[in-house]
Amino acid sequence: MRTSSRGNDMRCGDPNGYWANPSYMLQAAALTAGARRTARQAFPGDDVKLRTEFQVGINDPQDLASQLVRAQKTLDASVKYAADLKKEGWLPADSTALGTALGTLSGVALDQDEALADRAQFTAALTRAANALYKLCLSVQNAARLQYPSTQPGTEAARARFLLETFPPRDRSQPDPHPPTPPPAPNP
């Protein structure tokens, strides 16, 4: 039987020292899985306790906040049933390590929610900017139409430069009435 927490024992086979600066997300996932596995050994056949308190078999939803809530419930159960779990190899130090990892991750779900809100705000700002640009393009084209009317001869080049009669497309379901002329074929 172990007498100390696994701590840095997870470094086996890790030549790059990955666990020297542990990822708390991976550590929390590994410790939560260990607590659940130990609970299945400590309470065989007690499906209600395993499912409700240790969250064994509950895997959905998969968002970060839900996973952290399930891990916290598992931690609470491992503290509550520490004596039973210790007989199966889960030490109080393991619960402490799990609590530390979860404590470090407590603000991560909020950061993720803020990032989603920021993304929505960014998309809205980008859409507003695109709409403003579109309105500016229409204003420039209107000024170009007034300056270079189609009824005045010699304004074709200027009208083409401002994409008059081609942008914006009038009706996308109808074919373009003025398809671009293909380049002349090279003479062999």
Buried (B, 14 or more C-beta within 10 A) or exposed (E): EEEEBBEEEBEEEEEEEEBEEBEBBEBBBBBBEBBBBBBBEBBEEEEEBBEEBBBBEBEEEEEBEBBBBBBBBBBBBBBEBBEBBBEBBBBBBBBBBBBBBBEBBEEBBEEEEEEEEEEEEEEEEEEEEEEEEEEEBEEEBEEBBEEBEEEEEEBEEEBEEBEBBBEEEEEEEEEEEEEEEEEEEEEE
